[in-house]
Amino acid sequence: MTREDIIRPENLVYKKPELLNDVPMHYCPGCSHGVVHKLISEVVMEMGMADKTIAISPVGCAVFAYKYIDVDWQEAAHGRAPALASAVKRLWPDRLVFTYQGDGDLACIGTAETIHALNRGENITIVFINNAIYGMTGGQMAPTTLLGMKTVTCPYGRDPQLHGYPLKIADIAAQLEGTCYVTRQSVQSVGAILKAKKALRKAFEYSMQGKGSNLVEIVSTCNTNWRMSPDKANKWMEENMFPYYPLGDIKDNGK
């Protein structure tokens, strides 16, 4: 069988999403970012919005997202992506506008921008990657770090008396009147990936229908800073992250 036979349409089982650029990714092996990039690329293409999408990437592991997904991108200062997305959507209401942010960026330095953009009901989607740690800067404690979880800045584990409690951004977002759709998903298995893709599609559609702001949280791993193999990191996430950050839709006012 020749290569031409293998890639004939009737033999095609899977192909890389057209919006994913053919360049090496800088993410660590086992990182969840690449999977989420793939899902976003597929959803944007399936919606026919490739030429009408504007994404906002901030500071953090996803700072180079513009290299991987072939849509228009804007770079935002640390934590300020929702503010920039609000301006973009108001200027170009016919565009699909979303931010792509980690927990350190969104839930710490960008808490104000996140909460107020969601509360205003801006017709944007915030894609929130929650791996409970600062990934890019070396594994420091984040607002989402679990109680007892060890990081380089809390080597004995997060202590609520000293560090406070983990911040449940999605639960907070669901209480805001401006939010339309708030969900928490993951991408550690085929079934989870399919649910996450469905959630992204719904959030993007609600954004385009002008129903309000949307937050899609993806509970993720950071096996490098967790000091685990990708397989062990997934298991640790299931056993420790999911009980505190349970998966599923939290709010859906778009039905």
N, C-alpha and C positions, 0 to 999 in steps of 0.2 A: 504494500500500500504506500503510495507516495504522499508527500506532505500536502499536495493539492487535494488529494482524496480526503485526508483527515479534516481539513478545514472547510469542506463543502458544507453548505447550509444545513443539509439533512443530517450531517454528522456532528454539528456543533452542539455541545452540551453547555458550555459557558464561555463568555468572553468578557474581557475587561470593559467596564462602563466607558462609553465614549468620552465622557467629560473628565475622566481621570487622565492626567498627563502621563506620558511614558517616561517618567523620571524616577530615580531611586528616592524613597522616603527616608527622612532622618530619624523617624521614630524607632524606639528600641524594639527588638524582636518580641512579639507577644503583646505589644501595645494595642489598646482598643481603638486608638485614633484612626488607623488605616481602615478598619471595618466601617466606622461611622462615615468616613470620607466616601467610601464605596456606596453606602446607602443613600447619602445625600446626592451623589452624582446620578444614581439610578432614578431617584424620585424627581429630580429637576428635569431630567430628560423625558421621563414618562409623562410629566405635566406639560411638556412642550415649552418650558420656560428658560431654556438654555441661554437665550439672547436677552432675557429680561430678568435676570437674577443679579442681585448685588449682595455680596456677603461681606461681613466685617470680621476681621481677625485681630486679636489683641496681642498682648505680651503673654508669653507662656509657651508650652510645648507646641501649641498650634500656630505660633507666630508665622510659620512658613506655609500655612494652608493654601495660600494663593499660588504656590508652586505646583500644587497637586490637583486641584479642582478648577477646570477651565471655565470659570465665570468671572464677571467683574468683581474685584475686591477693593476694599478700603482698609487701610491699617488704622487702628485706634490706639490711643495711649492706654497704659495699663488700667484696666477696669472700666474704660469709657465706651466700650463698644455699643451698649444699648442707647447711649445718648447720640452717638453718631448714626446708628441705625434709625433712630427716630427722625433725625433730620433728613436722611436719605429718603425714607418712605414718604415723608410729608412733601418733599420736593418732587418725587417721582412715584405717585400712588399706584401706578400701574405695574410697578416692579415687585418682584418677590424679594423681600429683604430679610436676611437672617444674620444673627451673630453666632460665632462658634467660640466658646469660652471654657476654660478650665475652672475648677473650684477656687483656686487661689485668686484668680483674676476676677471672677464673678462674685464670689461670696465673701471676699475680704476687701480689697481696695476698691472694688466696683459695686459694693452692696447698695450704695445710694442710687447709682445710675440704674441698677437692675430693678430695685423696688419701685422707683418712681416711673420708669418706662412701662413696667408691667401695670402699675396702678393707673396710669393715664390711658391704658387701653390702646397703646400704639399698635398698629396692624403689622407687627413684626413677629418673628419667631426667634427665641433664644435657645440655641442648642448648648446644653450644659453638660460637660464631661466631668463627672465627680469620681475621682479616684482617691479622695480622702488624704491627699498629700500634695506638697509642692513638688512637681516633677522636674521642671526645667532647672531649678536653682539648687537641687541637691537633696531633696527629701525632707524639707522642714515641715513642721506641724501646720496644717491648714485649718480653716474654720470647720471643715467637715471631718477632720480626723476623729476617729472613734475613741471613746473612753478606754483607757488602758493600752491603746495602740502606740507603739514606739516609733519615734522619728528622731532625726538628728538633733532637733531642738527640744524634744521631750524624751530623752533616752530611757527613762524609767516608765514611760507610758503617760498618756494624757490623763491628768488629774483634774476633775471638775472644780476642786477647791482652788487650784492654782491657775488653770487654763480655761475654765468655763466648759460649757457643753457643746457638742457638735451642732452645727446649724443646719436645720432642715429647710433649705431654700424653697423646694417645691411645695412643701406644706404651707409655708408663709405665702407664697405666690397664689395658692389656691384661695386664700382668704381675701384677696384683693378684688375689688369690683371690676377692675379693668381687664382681668384675665378671662379668656374664653376657654382655653384648653391647657391643662397642666397634667403632665404624665411623667412617670418614672419607669425607664426601661433598662435593658442591658444587652450585651452582644456576645455573651460567652458561649452560646450554643446556636445551632441552626434555628430552633424554635424561637429563641430570644431575638435573634437577628430579624426574623420575619415580623415579629411584633414591633420591634423598634422601627423598621421600615414603614409599617402601617401607621405608626404614631407620627413619624416625620411627615408623611404624606398628608395626614389629617391636619397637622399644625400648619403646614404650608398652604393648604387649601383654605383653611379658616382665615389665614392672613390675607389671602387674595380676595376673600369674600367680605373683608372689612368687619369681621366679627369681634375683633379685639386682639389683645396680646396673647402669645402662646409660649409655653416653656416646655421643652423636651429635655428632661434630665436623663443622662445615660450613666448608670452606676458602672464604674470601670475599674480596671486593675492598673497598677504601676509596678510590675514585677521587679524592675530594676531597683527602685527605691524601697520597695517592700522586702527586697533581698530574697526573692523567691523565683523559682522557675515559672514560666507562663502557666503550666498546668496546675501547679500548687497555688499560684496566685488566684486562678479562677475558683478553685475549691475554697480558698480562704475567703474570697469575696462572697461566695454563696453562703458560707457558714457564719460570717461575721457582718458583712455589709448589708445583706438583704434583710436580716431581722430589724436593723435600725432604719434602713432605707428601703421599705417594702415596694415591690414593683407593681405597676398597674396605673390606670388612669385615676387621677385624684379629682379632677374637675373637667367637665365637658359640657359647656353651654352652647355648643354649636349645632347640636342635633336638631 
